[in-house]
């Protein structure tokens, strides 16, 4: 108990005297805050990208692709196969009609807004039943497209990133689409897409009566195994079915892995500089408190208490830096919209940076680790400081 009371007293004293060393302390705080800002904001890219895809998955949703295909671009299903899939047990039905839709997915080149360089923009060919397998679709401008025409509706995120405003005519090769409406769909990845009648795409790209996926709504999440087993055992089909949540989660693996890898590398390199800054800050603190530390030692305060006090001061400064860095990252980047390549589909997807509570906690822990490392050597020096030598400075 005596050791604890001594340690608490010395830590409190060290923290209270920080304002007397503010010029050196602020260097360490700013360095650590800078690392946390970069660390959290870079990882927020991956969280934002993952968020828009995860939102697209419904617990009772399933997606069917050609066997061996991992994403829509490499899948192909005939019209006859899609009709058989819609007969599978486990599907939700409205008036005897299965809630399932056969869709196409192609990539066209369009310029980014305000730029001349083209980028890959996803276009989805849909059918009327496509709206029965997606929740939360809202036409927020214009109107719904008319099937059988070259009309299209465009996701809200796509309108902010590409020149596809309401009333514009989108042209790419032989494809011509008139934008008659814009839509939102719970902030999901589909808001980065252009939707039109699938038959238009079939004609332009000479695909015949073929599709790439069937998006299905099950009568309950528990029906997935029944649905999948029926498709797998049907000799007329060679398909693979996945839960929507699992499929969209797999589409984030490459991008989030790349972003997180870059984030940790950058943060580690910056952390090295921040740790040296923390070491210099704490060495300065120890030098400034030499007489104070010697006096405490002479009064009977043990070595462990002195060592712990220096580490405590270093952690306190690191915690302040981490809190400042996390706050700046949240205020500066959370919700910031951009677009990047989805390496699974090779198309642009719009998303917003997402600074989550977990990222803020991770950033704070990272700051405390830097503070702990930065305080170790100065703490050891303070603990080993000869009392007689230090008292001569009084």
C-alpha positions as CSV (number, residue, x, y, z in Angstrom):
1,X,0.0,0.0,0.0
2,X,2.9,2.3,0.8
3,X,4.4,1.7,-2.7
4,X,1.0,2.4,-4.3
5,X,0.6,5.7,-2.4
6,X,4.1,6.8,-3.2
7,X,3.7,5.9,-6.9
8,X,0.4,7.8,-7.1
9,X,1.8,10.8,-5.4
10,X,4.9,10.9,-7.7
11,X,2.8,10.4,-10.9
12,X,0.4,13.2,-9.8
13,X,3.3,15.5,-9.2
14,X,4.8,14.8,-12.6
15,X,1.6,15.3,-14.4
16,X,0.8,18.6,-12.5
17,X,4.2,20.0,-13.5
18,X,3.8,19.3,-17.2
19,X,2.6,22.9,-17.9
20,X,6.0,24.0,-16.7
21,X,7.6,22.1,-19.6
22,X,4.9,22.8,-22.2
23,X,7.3,23.8,-24.9
24,X,9.0,20.4,-24.9
25,X,5.9,18.4,-24.1
26,X,3.9,19.8,-27.0
27,X,6.5,18.4,-29.4
28,X,5.8,14.8,-28.3
29,X,2.0,15.4,-28.3
30,X,2.0,16.8,-31.8
31,X,4.1,14.0,-33.1
32,X,1.9,11.3,-31.7
33,X,-1.3,13.2,-32.8
34,X,0.0,13.3,-36.3
35,X,0.7,9.6,-36.4
36,X,-2.8,8.8,-35.1
37,X,-4.5,11.1,-37.6
38,X,-2.8,9.3,-40.5
39,X,-3.3,5.9,-39.0
40,X,-7.0,6.3,-38.3
41,X,-7.8,8.1,-41.6
42,X,-6.1,5.5,-43.8
43,X,-7.8,2.7,-42.0
44,X,-11.1,4.6,-42.4
45,X,-10.8,4.1,-46.1
46,X,-11.0,0.3,-45.7
47,X,-13.9,0.6,-43.2
48,X,-15.8,2.9,-45.6
49,X,-15.3,0.6,-48.5
50,X,-16.4,-2.4,-46.5
51,X,-19.4,-0.5,-45.2
52,X,-21.0,0.2,-48.6
53,X,-20.7,-3.5,-49.6
54,X,-21.8,-4.9,-46.3
55,X,-25.0,-2.8,-46.5
56,X,-25.9,-4.5,-49.7
57,X,-26.2,-7.9,-48.1
58,X,-29.6,-9.0,-46.7
59,X,-29.9,-11.8,-44.1
60,X,-32.4,-13.6,-46.3
61,X,-30.7,-12.7,-49.6
62,X,-28.8,-15.1,-51.8
63,X,-26.8,-14.7,-55.1
64,X,-26.3,-17.4,-57.7
65,X,-23.4,-17.4,-60.1
66,X,-21.9,-19.8,-62.6
67,X,-20.0,-22.6,-60.8
68,X,-16.3,-21.6,-60.4
69,X,-17.0,-17.8,-60.6
70,X,-16.2,-15.7,-57.6
71,X,-17.8,-12.5,-58.9
72,X,-20.3,-11.2,-61.4
73,X,-17.9,-10.2,-64.2
74,X,-16.8,-13.8,-64.8
75,X,-20.2,-15.5,-64.4
76,X,-22.6,-16.4,-67.2
77,X,-26.1,-18.0,-67.0
78,X,-28.5,-18.7,-69.8
79,X,-32.1,-17.5,-69.7
80,X,-33.3,-21.1,-69.3
81,X,-31.0,-21.6,-66.3
82,X,-32.3,-18.5,-64.6
83,X,-35.9,-19.8,-65.1
84,X,-35.0,-23.1,-63.4
85,X,-33.3,-21.2,-60.5
86,X,-36.5,-19.3,-59.9
87,X,-38.3,-22.6,-59.3
88,X,-36.0,-23.6,-56.4
89,X,-37.6,-24.3,-53.0
90,X,-36.9,-21.8,-50.2
91,X,-37.6,-18.7,-52.3
92,X,-40.0,-16.1,-51.0
93,X,-43.0,-15.7,-53.3
94,X,-45.5,-12.9,-54.1
95,X,-48.7,-14.4,-55.5
96,X,-46.9,-17.5,-56.5
97,X,-44.1,-15.6,-58.3
98,X,-40.6,-16.1,-57.0
99,X,-38.8,-13.1,-55.6
100,X,-35.7,-13.5,-57.7
101,X,-34.2,-11.5,-60.6
102,X,-31.8,-12.3,-63.3
103,X,-29.3,-9.5,-63.9
104,X,-26.3,-8.4,-66.0
105,X,-23.2,-6.5,-65.0
106,X,-21.0,-4.6,-67.4
107,X,-18.3,-1.9,-67.2
108,X,-18.3,1.2,-69.3
109,X,-15.8,4.1,-69.5
110,X,-17.0,7.5,-68.3
111,X,-15.0,10.6,-67.1
112,X,-14.9,11.5,-63.5
113,X,-16.7,14.7,-62.6
114,X,-14.4,17.6,-63.4
115,X,-11.8,15.4,-65.1
116,X,-11.2,14.2,-68.6
117,X,-9.6,10.9,-67.8
118,X,-12.0,8.0,-68.2
119,X,-12.7,5.4,-65.4
120,X,-14.6,2.2,-65.1
121,X,-18.3,2.7,-64.2
122,X,-20.6,-0.3,-63.4
123,X,-23.8,-0.7,-65.3
124,X,-26.4,-3.2,-64.1
125,X,-29.0,-4.7,-66.3
126,X,-32.1,-5.3,-64.3
127,X,-35.7,-6.6,-64.7
128,X,-38.9,-5.5,-62.9
129,X,-38.4,-8.2,-60.3
130,X,-35.1,-6.7,-59.3
131,X,-36.9,-4.2,-57.1
132,X,-38.5,-7.1,-55.1
133,X,-35.2,-8.4,-54.0
134,X,-33.7,-5.1,-52.7
135,X,-35.0,-3.1,-49.7
136,X,-34.8,0.6,-49.3
137,X,-34.7,1.8,-52.9
138,X,-36.0,5.3,-53.2
139,X,-36.2,7.4,-56.4
140,X,-35.1,10.8,-55.0
141,X,-35.0,12.7,-58.3
142,X,-36.9,12.2,-61.6
143,X,-38.8,9.0,-62.1
144,X,-38.4,5.2,-62.5
145,X,-37.1,3.9,-65.8
146,X,-39.5,2.4,-68.4
147,X,-38.6,-1.1,-69.3
148,X,-38.2,-1.8,-73.0
149,X,-36.6,1.6,-73.5
150,X,-33.0,2.9,-73.2
151,X,-33.8,4.8,-70.0
152,X,-31.7,4.5,-66.9
153,X,-31.7,5.4,-63.3
154,X,-28.4,6.3,-61.5
155,X,-27.3,5.8,-57.9
156,X,-26.8,9.0,-55.9
157,X,-23.1,8.2,-55.2
158,X,-22.5,7.8,-58.9
159,X,-24.0,11.3,-59.7
160,X,-21.5,12.8,-57.2
161,X,-18.5,11.1,-58.8
162,X,-19.3,10.9,-62.5
163,X,-21.0,13.0,-65.2
164,X,-24.3,11.1,-65.1
165,X,-26.7,13.8,-63.9
166,X,-30.4,13.7,-64.3
167,X,-31.4,14.5,-67.9
168,X,-28.0,13.6,-69.3
169,X,-27.4,11.1,-72.1
170,X,-24.7,8.5,-71.2
171,X,-22.8,7.2,-74.2
172,X,-20.2,4.5,-74.3
173,X,-19.4,2.6,-77.5
174,X,-22.8,1.6,-78.9
175,X,-24.6,1.9,-75.6
176,X,-26.8,5.0,-75.2
177,X,-28.8,5.6,-72.0
178,X,-31.0,8.5,-71.0
179,X,-30.9,9.3,-67.3
180,X,-34.4,9.8,-66.1
181,X,-34.0,9.3,-62.4
182,X,-31.5,9.0,-59.5
183,X,-31.9,6.7,-56.5
184,X,-30.6,5.9,-53.1
185,X,-30.6,2.4,-51.5
186,X,-29.4,2.7,-47.8
187,X,-26.0,3.9,-48.8
188,X,-25.1,0.5,-50.3
189,X,-22.6,-0.2,-53.2
190,X,-25.5,-0.1,-55.7
191,X,-25.6,3.7,-55.4
192,X,-22.4,3.7,-57.5
193,X,-24.1,1.9,-60.4
194,X,-26.2,2.8,-63.4
195,X,-29.3,0.6,-63.8
196,X,-31.1,-0.1,-67.1
197,X,-33.2,-2.8,-68.7
198,X,-31.1,-5.9,-69.1
199,X,-32.5,-6.5,-72.6
200,X,-30.8,-3.3,-73.7
201,X,-27.4,-4.6,-72.6
202,X,-28.0,-8.0,-74.1
203,X,-28.7,-6.3,-77.5
204,X,-25.8,-3.9,-77.4
205,X,-23.2,-6.4,-76.2
206,X,-24.7,-9.2,-78.3
207,X,-25.2,-11.5,-75.3
208,X,-28.4,-13.2,-76.5
209,X,-30.6,-14.5,-73.8
210,X,-27.9,-14.6,-71.2
211,X,-27.4,-13.1,-67.7
212,X,-24.6,-13.2,-65.1
213,X,-26.4,-13.6,-61.8
214,X,-29.6,-14.3,-60.1
215,X,-30.4,-12.3,-57.0
216,X,-32.9,-14.1,-54.8
217,X,-34.8,-13.3,-51.6
218,X,-35.4,-16.4,-49.4
219,X,-38.5,-16.9,-47.3
220,X,-36.1,-16.9,-44.3
221,X,-32.4,-17.0,-43.6
222,X,-32.8,-20.7,-42.5
223,X,-34.0,-21.6,-46.0
224,X,-30.6,-21.0,-47.6
225,X,-29.3,-24.6,-47.2
226,X,-32.5,-26.0,-48.8
227,X,-32.2,-23.5,-51.7
228,X,-28.5,-24.2,-52.2
229,X,-28.8,-28.0,-52.0
230,X,-31.6,-28.1,-54.6
231,X,-29.5,-26.0,-57.0
232,X,-26.4,-28.1,-56.5
233,X,-28.2,-31.4,-57.0
234,X,-30.1,-30.2,-60.1
235,X,-28.2,-31.8,-63.1
236,X,-29.6,-29.0,-65.4
237,X,-27.5,-26.5,-63.6
238,X,-23.8,-25.8,-62.8
239,X,-24.1,-23.0,-60.4
240,X,-22.8,-21.8,-57.0
241,X,-25.0,-20.0,-54.5
242,X,-23.8,-17.8,-51.6
243,X,-25.5,-15.7,-49.0
244,X,-25.5,-12.1,-49.9
245,X,-23.6,-11.1,-46.8
246,X,-20.9,-13.7,-47.5
247,X,-20.6,-12.7,-51.2
248,X,-20.2,-9.0,-50.5
249,X,-17.8,-9.6,-47.7
250,X,-15.6,-11.5,-50.0
251,X,-15.6,-8.6,-52.5
252,X,-13.9,-6.4,-49.8
253,X,-11.0,-8.7,-49.0
254,X,-8.5,-7.4,-51.6
255,X,-9.2,-3.7,-51.1
256,X,-9.4,-3.7,-47.3
257,X,-6.3,-5.9,-47.1
258,X,-4.3,-3.5,-49.4
259,X,-5.5,-0.4,-47.5
260,X,-4.9,-1.9,-44.1
261,X,-1.4,-3.0,-45.1
262,X,-0.5,0.4,-46.4
263,X,-2.0,2.0,-43.3
264,X,0.1,-0.1,-40.9
265,X,3.3,0.4,-42.9
266,X,2.9,4.2,-43.0
267,X,1.8,4.4,-39.4
268,X,4.8,2.3,-38.3
269,X,7.3,4.5,-40.2
270,X,5.8,7.6,-38.7
271,X,5.7,6.1,-35.3
272,X,9.4,5.6,-35.3
273,X,9.8,9.4,-35.6
274,X,7.1,10.0,-33.0
275,X,8.8,7.6,-30.5
276,X,12.1,9.5,-30.9
277,X,10.2,12.7,-30.3
278,X,8.7,11.2,-27.1
279,X,12.1,10.0,-25.9
280,X,13.5,13.5,-26.3
281,X,10.5,15.0,-24.6
282,X,10.9,12.6,-21.6
283,X,14.6,13.0,-21.4
284,X,14.0,16.8,-21.2
285,X,11.4,16.2,-18.5
286,X,13.9,14.1,-16.5
287,X,16.6,16.7,-16.9
288,X,14.3,19.4,-15.7
289,X,13.1,17.3,-12.7
290,X,16.5,16.1,-11.7
291,X,16.5,17.9,-8.3
292,X,12.9,17.1,-7.7
293,X,13.5,13.4,-8.4
294,X,16.6,13.4,-6.2
295,X,14.7,15.1,-3.3
296,X,11.9,12.5,-3.6
297,X,14.5,9.7,-3.5
298,X,16.2,11.2,-0.5
299,X,12.9,11.4,1.3
300,X,12.4,7.7,0.9
301,X,10.5,7.3,-2.3
302,X,11.6,4.0,-3.9
303,X,13.1,3.6,-7.4
304,X,10.0,1.8,-8.8
305,X,7.8,4.8,-7.9
306,X,10.1,7.2,-9.8
307,X,10.3,4.9,-12.8
308,X,6.5,4.5,-12.9
309,X,6.0,8.3,-12.6
310,X,8.1,9.0,-15.7
311,X,6.3,6.3,-17.6
312,X,3.0,7.7,-16.3
313,X,3.8,11.2,-17.6
314,X,4.8,9.7,-21.0
315,X,1.6,7.8,-21.2
316,X,-0.4,10.9,-20.2
317,X,1.2,13.0,-23.0
318,X,0.6,10.1,-25.4
319,X,-3.0,9.8,-24.4
320,X,-3.6,13.5,-25.0
321,X,-1.9,13.2,-28.4
322,X,-4.0,10.1,-29.3
323,X,-7.2,11.9,-28.3
324,X,-6.3,15.0,-30.3
325,X,-5.3,12.8,-33.3
326,X,-8.5,10.8,-33.2
327,X,-10.7,13.9,-32.9
328,X,-9.0,15.5,-35.9
329,X,-9.3,12.3,-37.9
330,X,-13.0,12.1,-37.1
331,X,-13.7,15.8,-37.8
332,X,-11.6,15.9,-40.9
333,X,-12.3,12.6,-42.7
334,X,-15.4,10.9,-41.4
335,X,-18.0,11.1,-44.1
336,X,-15.6,12.4,-46.7
337,X,-16.7,10.9,-50.1
338,X,-14.4,9.6,-52.8
339,X,-14.3,6.7,-55.2
340,X,-11.8,3.9,-55.9
341,X,-11.3,0.8,-57.9
342,X,-12.9,-2.4,-56.7
343,X,-10.2,-4.9,-57.6
344,X,-12.8,-7.7,-57.5
345,X,-15.0,-6.2,-60.3
346,X,-12.5,-3.7,-61.8
347,X,-15.1,-1.0,-61.5
348,X,-15.2,2.3,-59.6
349,X,-17.2,2.3,-56.4
350,X,-18.0,5.4,-54.5
351,X,-17.8,5.4,-50.7
352,X,-17.3,7.6,-47.7
353,X,-14.5,7.4,-45.1
354,X,-15.9,5.7,-42.0
355,X,-14.1,6.5,-38.7
356,X,-15.6,4.0,-36.4
357,X,-15.3,3.9,-32.5
358,X,-13.1,0.7,-32.9
359,X,-10.7,2.7,-35.1
360,X,-10.6,5.5,-32.5
361,X,-9.8,3.1,-29.7
362,X,-7.2,1.4,-31.9
363,X,-5.6,4.8,-32.6
364,X,-5.5,5.6,-28.9
365,X,-3.9,2.3,-28.0
366,X,-1.4,2.9,-30.7
367,X,-0.6,6.3,-29.2
368,X,-0.2,4.8,-25.7
369,X,2.2,2.1,-27.1
370,X,4.3,4.9,-28.6
371,X,4.2,6.8,-25.3
372,X,5.2,3.7,-23.4
373,X,8.2,2.9,-25.7
374,X,9.2,6.6,-25.7
375,X,9.2,6.7,-21.9
376,X,11.1,3.5,-21.1
377,X,14.7,4.8,-21.4
378,X,14.2,8.2,-19.8
379,X,12.4,6.3,-16.9
380,X,15.3,4.0,-16.4
381,X,17.7,7.0,-16.4
382,X,15.6,8.8,-13.8
383,X,15.4,5.6,-11.6
384,X,19.2,5.2,-11.8
385,X,20.0,8.9,-11.1
386,X,22.6,9.0,-8.2
387,X,21.0,10.9,-5.3
388,X,24.2,12.6,-4.2
389,X,25.1,13.9,-7.7
390,X,21.6,15.2,-8.3
391,X,21.4,16.9,-4.9
392,X,24.5,19.0,-5.7
393,X,22.3,20.8,-8.2
394,X,20.2,22.2,-5.4
